[in-house]
Amino acid sequence: MNISIDYKNLFIIRFPFQLLSAQEAVNHFKLNNNHLIVVLNYNNPEKHKAQLKNLIDYDFWDTVLIYEEKKGSNFFQTLKYIKKLKKEKFNYVFIKNSFLANDQLLLSNIVYNKLILLEDGTITFRLIDRIINNKPLFSFKKKLYRFYLLGLNLKKKYSFEIFTMFDLPKLKGYKVHKHNFEYLRKKYEIESKDKSKDKIFIIGQQHVETKYLSLETYLGFIEAIIKKYPHCKIIYMMHRKELEDKFEPLTSKYKNLEILKSDTMGELYFIQLNYQPFMIIGTASTLLFSLKKFFPKLDILSYIFEDNEILAEHEWFHNNYKSFEKEKIKFVKKKDF
């Protein structure tokens, strides 16, 4: 099938990082006539929905449709939405890199030339693992049969390409397009910003709340950085699910520690700064990947916990560390402090 480039390009996103990836894709493929559908998951907190809506640059897109899922059945709403898109013809279609049931249903019923999967963090590696190990890429949901009874197709053969910021292995039969956030780096003039001499950011994670680490171990990691750089301003950027009161033993002791509670997504917070940080330190956060792309010359470090400090299974940490190594993120351990 050969569809003219005059036809629309369709982007369907659900989370902020996918929106950043979508903008990069428009720039990378030099696309015009770009139409964005933002799906708001019903179970997302209202402030997260608001954050996603606030990220939309309406001048960037030809049209924007916000599709808000409701608690309970979205059957008739989904049916109406897909039947409307079924009347269109699309050149490129971009969706997240793990298909949900509704994504499968949509792709089985619309006409398009090329399907490209957008980045949504380290979930990319799950997709690659399935491809390499010949695992099923998509699961079929029985609830889709209701749509079949009303005239929609339930499945068709998929062929797709991958749009990613990661250095992926060569995949037979799959084309990979790599980017380094060129569009956003240029838009926010990152390379021209001066580097701070005394501001160090720590990327927070909910390791204590999820019982991966003890409170003592986690605060010890933060305190080691404070002691290593006593003349620097240490800014701890909290994960949205962290509990703030756990930091009291440190904030009462160290005046150079600031606990930052931001509603802005991590990538956007950093690229909107009017300076480049002196250093960014995290543990196993996906944010380290993207920040290394935004700030390629900056020291971005991953702190490695000892196996005997990790209370749960170690595999999650180790898999992320392997990925960091490929992206040339530096590692530090307790002995380095």
Disulfide bonds with the S-S distance in Angstrom:
none
